[in-house]
C-alpha cells in the first residue's frame, strides 16, 4: 500500500478558481474600457479626468486593479513555492511581493480617489 504524505497549504482548487475569476473580471473591464475609448475617446487631460470622475468608473477600475493584484499574488506565490527552495529566501520574497502589491494597490486607490 502506498502511503501518501500531504504537505503544504492545500490551496489547489480555490486558487485555481480565484485566478479564473480575476482573469474574467479583468477581461470584462478591458473589453468595456476598450469599447469606451474606441467609441468615445477622451480629448486631453480634462477628458480623461472626466472619464474617471464618476463613482462607477472609479469602482470598476479599482475592482480591476484589485483583481490584478490578487491574480499576481497567486501567480507569484506559486512560482516562488515551486522554484525557490530555501525557506528563508522564499519567505523574504513572499513578503517583498506582498509589500509591493499592497503599495501598488494603495497607490492606485490614492490616484483614483484624488481626482
Secondary structure, DSSP 8 states (H G I E B T S, - for coil): -------S---HHHHHHHHHHHHHHHHHHHHHHHHHHHHS---HHHHHHHHTTSHHHHHHHHHHHHHHHHHHHHHHHHHHHHH--SHHHHHHHHHHHHHHHHHHHHHHHHHHHH-
